[in-house]
């Protein structure tokens, strides 16, 4: 298992090379690549993430591994899933991690300060 997939705790791709199987997670690297290709500067920014499922976990872990955010805010409808992810991310924290139930009120609260 590659390091990124190990940190996330999930794989979504298996690469077979020279008789060796390696588990990878492409959600994390793909999301960061897409942001970089669009010129999104994450360093020192506040990011709001909608959702807290598997892809969100992968992307959030990648963002935290970059240690570049000021704050990551998770908004999700599954309270248990969201709070578990926030707790796990706080253990990696170099950034502030907040989480709120996704509704109109939380969107109004967090979006004005978000970069992306």
Secondary structure in CASP SS format (residue, H / E / C, confidence):
PFRMAT SS
TARGET T0000
AUTHOR 0000-0000-0000
METHOD secondary structure of the structure
MODEL  1
X C 1.00
X C 1.00
X H 1.00
X H 1.00
X H 1.00
X H 1.00
X H 1.00
X H 1.00
X C 1.00
X C 1.00
X C 1.00
X C 1.00
X E 1.00
X E 1.00
X E 1.00
X E 1.00
X E 1.00
X C 1.00
X C 1.00
X E 1.00
X E 1.00
X E 1.00
X E 1.00
X E 1.00
X C 1.00
X H 1.00
X H 1.00
X H 1.00
X H 1.00
X H 1.00
X H 1.00
X H 1.00
X H 1.00
X H 1.00
X H 1.00
X H 1.00
X H 1.00
X C 1.00
X C 1.00
X C 1.00
X C 1.00
X C 1.00
X C 1.00
X C 1.00
X C 1.00
X E 1.00
X E 1.00
X E 1.00
X E 1.00
X E 1.00
X C 1.00
X C 1.00
X C 1.00
X H 1.00
X H 1.00
X H 1.00
X H 1.00
X H 1.00
X H 1.00
X H 1.00
X H 1.00
X H 1.00
X H 1.00
X H 1.00
X H 1.00
X H 1.00
X C 1.00
X C 1.00
X C 1.00
X C 1.00
X E 1.00
X E 1.00
X E 1.00
X E 1.00
X E 1.00
X E 1.00
X C 1.00
X C 1.00
X H 1.00
X H 1.00
X H 1.00
X H 1.00
X H 1.00
X H 1.00
X H 1.00
X H 1.00
X H 1.00
X H 1.00
X H 1.00
X H 1.00
X H 1.00
X H 1.00
X C 1.00
X C 1.00
X C 1.00
X E 1.00
X E 1.00
X E 1.00
X E 1.00
X E 1.00
X E 1.00
X C 1.00
X C 1.00
X H 1.00
X H 1.00
X H 1.00
X H 1.00
X H 1.00
X H 1.00
X H 1.00
X H 1.00
X H 1.00
X H 1.00
X C 1.00
X C 1.00
X C 1.00
END
